[in-house]
Amino acid sequence: MAGFTLLEVMAAFVIAAFGSILLYQAGFEGTAGAVAAARLQEAVVRAQSRLASVGVLTALQPGQLSGDDGGGYHWRLSIMPDQSNGTLSLYQVQVTEQYGNRQVTLATERLGTGQ
């Protein structure tokens, strides 16, 4: 009589169960990684947009501003004078976009009229 013993069937079941658990875990981690990457990309785009508006929509006045961007994102803008020759000033501009316990910071320099 040919067939499998109960021990062989149980061993195959345990191996299949472990394999299924590993596949589920790998899929879950891949999905979580994709969500984290999408949140990071959105934070970078938001920070770039806010940085591009400095000097256009926001006056180049030294100081700090902050606010809520919606969707769990919060921004902080810092404008500090760097150098001045009387008529023109160079400003250090930094934007930080925070989401959850993570943040993205972008910095640049902008040229503006002296104060």
Backbone as ProteinMPNN parsed JSONL, in Angstrom:
{"seq_chain_A": "MAGFTLLEVMAAFVIAAFGSILLYQAGFEGTAGAVAAARLQEAVVRAQSRLASVGVLTALQPGQLSGDDGGGYHWRLSIMPDQSNGTLSLYQVQVTEQYGNRQVTLATERLGTGQ", "coords_chain_A": {"N_chain_A": [[0.84, -1.158, 0.0], [0.715, 2.101, -0.996], [1.443, 5.442, 0.024], [1.161, 8.444, 2.045], [2.475, 8.999, 5.289], [1.054, 10.039, 8.411], [2.826, 11.702, 9.765], [4.466, 12.664, 7.7], [2.603, 14.17, 6.241], [1.917, 16.095, 8.149], [4.406, 17.394, 8.467], [4.738, 18.473, 5.891], [2.581, 20.239, 5.902], [3.34, 22.047, 7.947], [5.669, 23.145, 6.808], [4.533, 24.388, 4.549], [2.89, 26.236, 5.847], [4.786, 27.905, 7.139], [6.059, 28.915, 4.857], [3.924, 30.336, 3.708], [3.511, 32.301, 5.663], [5.937, 33.713, 5.507], [5.792, 34.717, 2.88], [3.521, 36.382, 3.12], [4.46, 38.222, 5.019], [6.587, 39.386, 3.58], [5.174, 40.614, 1.483], [3.609, 42.44, 2.949], [5.617, 44.086, 4.099], [6.716, 45.133, 1.766], [4.553, 46.651, 0.799], [4.274, 48.489, 2.915], [6.724, 49.788, 2.687], [6.416, 51.009, 0.185], [4.345, 52.817, 0.735], [5.621, 54.449, 2.63], [7.639, 55.54, 1.01], [6.083, 56.984, -0.795], [4.94, 58.905, 0.918], [7.27, 60.281, 1.685], [8.097, 61.294, -0.805], [5.944, 63.001, -1.343], [6.297, 64.858, 0.723], [8.738, 66.007, -0.031], [8.021, 67.211, -2.478], [6.125, 69.054, -1.569], [7.767, 70.669, 0.057], [9.573, 71.639, -1.881], [7.813, 73.156, -3.436], [6.959, 75.116, -1.607], [9.421, 76.331, -1.107], [10.002, 77.351, -3.639], [8.138, 79.357, -3.788], [9.036, 81.324, -2.109], [9.928, 84.661, -1.856], [8.431, 85.2, -4.034], [5.664, 84.665, -3.457], [5.978, 85.041, -0.805], [7.369, 87.526, 1.175], [10.807, 88.515, 1.306], [11.695, 88.615, 4.189], [13.522, 88.608, 7.118], [13.114, 85.991, 9.481], [10.88, 83.578, 10.994], [8.389, 81.359, 9.878], [5.499, 79.272, 10.15], [3.248, 76.533, 9.583], [0.242, 74.599, 8.909], [0.027, 72.111, 6.503], [-1.925, 70.402, 5.778], [-3.272, 67.056, 5.552], [-1.643, 65.829, 7.418], [0.833, 66.982, 7.217], [3.241, 69.4, 8.134], [4.718, 72.605, 7.924], [7.736, 74.575, 8.125], [9.321, 77.623, 7.796], [12.309, 79.331, 7.38], [13.986, 82.35, 7.19], [16.945, 83.959, 6.836], [19.22, 86.7, 6.964], [22.238, 86.795, 5.089], [24.464, 88.012, 3.707], [25.178, 91.428, 2.907], [25.26, 94.238, 0.739], [24.388, 96.764, 0.93], [22.447, 97.658, -1.102], [21.574, 95.236, -2.102], [20.763, 92.077, -0.674], [21.766, 88.89, 0.497], [19.991, 86.044, 1.281], [19.598, 83.321, 3.49], [17.571, 80.626, 3.025], [15.382, 78.301, 4.36], [13.373, 75.442, 4.301], [11.334, 73.282, 6.087], [9.567, 70.344, 6.016], [7.381, 68.504, 7.806], [6.194, 65.302, 8.715], [4.417, 63.055, 10.553], [6.795, 61.381, 12.489], [8.913, 62.107, 10.974], [10.948, 64.175, 8.798], [11.616, 66.527, 6.144], [14.121, 68.587, 4.909], [14.889, 71.402, 3.026], [17.164, 73.675, 1.57], [18.224, 76.903, 0.42], [19.591, 79.809, -1.247], [18.573, 83.178, -1.546], [18.36, 86.181, -3.409], [17.738, 89.474, -2.521], [16.305, 92.784, -2.047], [17.99, 95.154, 0.051], [17.409, 95.696, 3.56]], "CA_chain_A": [[0.0, 0.0, 0.0], [1.531, 3.299, -1.112], [0.783, 6.651, 0.537], [1.93, 9.257, 2.968], [2.166, 8.807, 6.702], [0.543, 11.232, 9.072], [3.978, 12.542, 10.081], [4.873, 13.339, 6.463], [1.57, 15.156, 5.927], [2.063, 17.175, 9.129], [5.636, 18.117, 8.134], [4.444, 19.255, 4.692], [1.686, 21.314, 6.312], [4.14, 23.03, 8.696], [6.527, 23.828, 5.836], [3.663, 25.251, 3.749], [2.447, 27.329, 6.713], [5.915, 28.831, 7.268], [6.225, 29.58, 3.565], [2.837, 31.309, 3.553], [3.775, 33.404, 6.58], [7.039, 34.497, 4.951], [5.28, 35.447, 1.717], [2.637, 37.43, 3.617], [5.3, 39.234, 5.646], [7.313, 40.09, 2.518], [4.195, 41.471, 0.807], [3.243, 43.521, 3.865], [6.755, 44.998, 4.194], [6.811, 45.829, 0.483], [3.488, 47.651, 0.769], [4.626, 49.535, 3.884], [7.825, 50.549, 2.096], [5.873, 51.841, -0.894], [3.599, 53.902, 1.373], [6.615, 55.354, 3.216], [8.292, 56.247, -0.095], [5.118, 57.948, -1.333], [4.853, 60.009, 1.883], [8.514, 61.044, 1.573], [8.054, 62.019, -2.07], [4.987, 64.093, -1.196], [6.925, 65.871, 1.582], [9.748, 66.702, -0.84], [7.319, 68.062, -3.446], [5.544, 70.171, -0.814], [8.869, 71.552, 0.467], [10.05, 72.317, -3.087], [6.811, 74.143, -3.821], [7.02, 76.232, -0.66], [10.701, 76.995, -1.326], [9.902, 78.094, -4.899], [7.273, 80.524, -3.604], [9.71, 82.335, -1.277], [10.355, 85.793, -2.671], [7.369, 85.436, -5.012], [4.451, 84.783, -2.661], [6.396, 85.4, 0.549], [8.401, 88.567, 1.152], [12.092, 88.116, 1.874], [11.871, 89.293, 5.456], [14.092, 87.666, 8.072], [12.211, 85.474, 10.498], [10.399, 82.205, 10.834], [6.956, 81.143, 9.714], [5.151, 77.85, 10.15], [1.83, 76.303, 9.371], [-0.255, 73.258, 8.624], [-0.146, 71.899, 5.07], [-3.003, 69.446, 5.58], [-2.871, 65.668, 5.316], [-0.63, 65.422, 8.379], [2.095, 67.647, 6.909], [3.43, 70.709, 8.748], [5.891, 73.251, 7.349], [8.44, 75.627, 8.851], [10.144, 78.406, 6.881], [13.268, 80.19, 8.058], [14.694, 83.273, 6.299], [17.973, 84.673, 7.596], [20.148, 87.439, 6.108], [23.578, 86.214, 5.063], [25.401, 89.069, 3.335], [24.516, 92.605, 2.358], [26.166, 95.285, 0.247], [23.644, 98.026, 0.978], [21.23, 97.628, -1.923], [21.148, 93.847, -2.255], [21.084, 91.18, 0.434], [21.67, 87.456, 0.251], [19.255, 85.424, 2.378], [19.568, 81.866, 3.631], [16.174, 80.218, 3.126], [15.283, 76.871, 4.676], [12.014, 74.944, 4.477], [11.241, 71.94, 6.659], [8.233, 69.746, 5.908], [7.349, 67.408, 8.774], [5.036, 64.417, 8.665], [4.656, 62.029, 11.569], [8.06, 61.618, 13.19], [9.945, 62.327, 9.949], [10.935, 65.505, 8.197], [12.454, 66.807, 4.987], [14.581, 69.97, 4.957], [15.528, 71.908, 1.823], [17.727, 75.008, 1.804], [18.752, 77.61, -0.737], [19.884, 81.216, -1.02], [17.8, 84.074, -2.396], [18.847, 87.546, -3.469], [16.641, 90.426, -2.367], [16.723, 94.148, -1.743], [18.428, 95.346, 1.433], [16.398, 96.206, 4.502]], "C_chain_A": [[0.895, 1.234, 0.0], [0.734, 4.49, -0.612], [1.712, 7.395, 1.47], [1.526, 8.932, 4.399], [1.665, 10.125, 7.271], [1.685, 12.199, 9.385], [4.45, 13.313, 8.84], [3.875, 14.436, 6.065], [1.688, 16.354, 6.866], [3.304, 18.028, 8.82], [5.411, 18.991, 6.898], [3.539, 20.439, 5.024], [2.451, 22.416, 7.046], [5.033, 23.819, 7.741], [5.699, 24.801, 4.982], [3.188, 26.458, 4.568], [3.563, 28.362, 6.885], [6.157, 29.597, 5.976], [5.172, 30.647, 3.345], [3.059, 32.524, 4.443], [4.881, 34.301, 6.034], [6.597, 35.311, 3.736], [4.373, 36.603, 2.135], [3.458, 38.575, 4.212], [6.066, 40.041, 4.591], [6.376, 41.044, 1.765], [3.807, 42.663, 1.659], [4.373, 44.541, 3.971], [6.955, 45.776, 2.89], [5.77, 46.926, 0.369], [3.797, 48.796, 1.722], [5.764, 50.398, 3.351], [7.35, 51.471, 0.99], [5.096, 53.027, -0.332], [4.571, 54.923, 1.968], [7.324, 56.166, 2.134], [7.359, 57.299, -0.691], [4.968, 59.143, -0.396], [6.094, 60.901, 1.814], [8.508, 61.885, 0.304], [7.083, 63.199, -1.984], [5.567, 65.212, -0.33], [7.964, 66.668, 0.801], [9.077, 67.657, -1.824], [6.706, 69.274, -2.744], [6.624, 71.175, -0.403], [9.424, 72.311, -0.738], [9.088, 73.42, -3.509], [6.862, 75.355, -2.899], [8.311, 77.026, -0.854], [10.66, 77.846, -2.598], [9.068, 79.361, -4.739], [7.931, 81.628, -2.777], [10.264, 83.431, -2.182], [9.343, 86.123, -3.755], [6.063, 85.667, -4.258], [4.746, 85.213, -1.231], [7.503, 86.441, 0.446], [9.675, 88.035, 1.799], [12.362, 88.949, 3.12], [12.422, 88.273, 6.441], [13.069, 87.249, 9.121], [11.833, 84.038, 10.216], [8.889, 82.203, 10.742], [6.704, 79.648, 9.784], [3.658, 77.723, 9.947], [1.524, 74.85, 9.075], [-0.514, 73.159, 7.126], [-1.311, 70.958, 4.763], [-2.466, 68.043, 5.338], [-1.796, 65.169, 6.275], [0.739, 66.034, 8.141], [2.106, 69.038, 7.55], [4.72, 71.312, 8.203], [6.448, 74.307, 8.288], [9.391, 76.305, 7.874], [11.031, 79.335, 7.694], [14.001, 81.025, 7.008], [15.662, 84.078, 7.156], [18.891, 85.429, 6.642], [21.544, 86.832, 6.213], [24.616, 87.302, 4.805], [24.609, 90.236, 2.765], [25.57, 93.589, 1.867], [25.453, 96.633, 0.2], [22.357, 97.983, 0.184], [20.694, 96.219, -2.104], [21.591, 93.032, -1.043], [20.924, 89.743, -0.015], [21.034, 86.83, 1.484], [19.417, 83.91, 2.331], [18.109, 81.482, 3.874], [16.134, 78.709, 3.341], [13.819, 76.517, 4.922], [12.094, 73.525, 5.024], [9.794, 71.499, 6.582], [8.245, 68.52, 6.808], [6.066, 66.613, 8.614], [5.314, 63.26, 9.612], [5.916, 62.358, 12.348], [9.221, 61.82, 12.219], [9.849, 63.741, 9.412], [11.907, 65.571, 7.03], [12.831, 68.279, 5.075], [15.303, 70.304, 3.654], [16.017, 73.327, 2.109], [18.259, 75.588, 0.501], [19.131, 79.025, -0.308], [19.06, 82.028, -2.005], [18.389, 85.471, -2.302], [17.651, 88.477, -3.396], [17.194, 91.805, -2.074], [17.051, 94.271, -0.276], [17.335, 95.955, 2.276], [16.739, 97.614, 4.926]], "O_chain_A": [[1.734, 1.398, 0.886], [-0.482, 4.558, -0.79], [2.874, 7.034, 1.658], [0.365, 8.626, 4.672], [1.84, 11.187, 6.672], [1.505, 13.412, 9.274], [4.794, 14.491, 8.936], [4.275, 15.506, 5.605], [1.572, 17.499, 6.429], [3.246, 19.254, 8.907], [5.856, 20.139, 6.87], [3.719, 21.528, 4.477], [2.227, 23.598, 6.786], [5.137, 25.039, 7.86], [6.137, 25.923, 4.729], [3.096, 27.569, 4.045], [3.313, 29.564, 6.788], [6.43, 30.797, 6.004], [5.476, 31.734, 2.855], [2.819, 33.655, 4.02], [4.768, 35.525, 6.093], [6.991, 36.467, 3.586], [4.452, 37.688, 1.561], [3.19, 39.746, 3.946], [6.175, 41.262, 4.71], [6.766, 42.168, 1.448], [3.687, 43.777, 1.151], [4.115, 45.744, 3.937], [7.322, 46.951, 2.918], [6.072, 48.019, -0.109], [3.6, 49.959, 1.369], [5.762, 51.613, 3.545], [7.831, 52.597, 0.871], [5.183, 54.13, -0.871], [4.367, 56.129, 1.826], [7.581, 57.355, 2.323], [7.805, 58.389, -1.052], [4.877, 60.28, -0.861], [5.988, 62.126, 1.877], [8.874, 63.06, 0.335], [7.374, 64.278, -2.5], [5.352, 66.389, -0.618], [8.054, 67.886, 0.96], [9.523, 68.794, -1.984], [6.76, 70.389, -3.263], [6.422, 72.385, -0.501], [9.716, 73.502, -0.632], [9.519, 74.505, -3.898], [6.813, 76.494, -3.363], [8.3, 78.254, -0.775], [11.221, 78.941, -2.628], [9.267, 80.331, -5.47], [7.432, 82.753, -2.747], [10.977, 83.157, -3.148], [9.388, 87.208, -4.335], [5.431, 86.715, -4.394], [3.859, 85.697, -0.529], [8.469, 86.252, -0.294], [9.629, 87.215, 2.716], [13.169, 89.878, 3.093], [11.858, 87.189, 6.59], [12.265, 88.059, 9.583], [12.384, 83.38, 9.333], [8.204, 82.95, 11.44], [7.598, 78.849, 9.507], [2.904, 78.681, 10.118], [2.411, 74.0, 9.001], [-1.187, 74.01, 6.546], [-1.641, 70.746, 3.596], [-1.308, 67.881, 4.954], [-1.11, 64.19, 5.979], [1.709, 65.648, 8.793], [1.108, 69.758, 7.513], [5.712, 70.602, 8.039], [5.737, 74.857, 9.129], [10.176, 75.637, 7.202], [10.559, 80.039, 8.586], [14.567, 80.485, 6.058], [15.256, 84.786, 8.078], [19.304, 84.879, 5.621], [21.973, 86.411, 7.287], [25.538, 87.487, 5.599], [23.52, 90.062, 2.217], [26.623, 93.757, 2.481], [25.889, 97.542, -0.507], [21.285, 98.242, 0.73], [19.486, 96.029, -2.244], [22.654, 93.27, -0.468], [20.045, 89.424, -0.816], [21.489, 87.059, 2.605], [19.377, 83.301, 1.262], [17.488, 81.961, 4.823], [16.762, 77.944, 2.609], [13.118, 77.209, 5.66], [12.82, 72.68, 4.5], [8.897, 72.211, 7.035], [9.034, 67.599, 6.596], [4.991, 67.175, 8.406], [6.326, 62.57, 9.485], [6.087, 63.484, 12.814], [10.384, 61.713, 12.608], [8.827, 64.414, 9.545], [12.864, 64.803, 6.933], [11.968, 69.129, 5.29], [16.21, 69.587, 3.231], [15.351, 74.088, 2.811], [18.685, 74.861, -0.396], [19.002, 79.383, 0.862], [18.869, 81.625, -3.153], [18.858, 85.891, -1.244], [16.67, 88.299, -4.117], [18.397, 91.978, -1.877], [16.465, 93.579, 0.556], [16.448, 96.642, 1.771], [16.01, 98.215, 5.714]]}, "name": "protein", "num_of_chains": 1, "seq": "MAGFTLLEVMAAFVIAAFGSILLYQAGFEGTAGAVAAARLQEAVVRAQSRLASVGVLTALQPGQLSGDDGGGYHWRLSIMPDQSNGTLSLYQVQVTEQYGNRQVTLATERLGTGQ"}
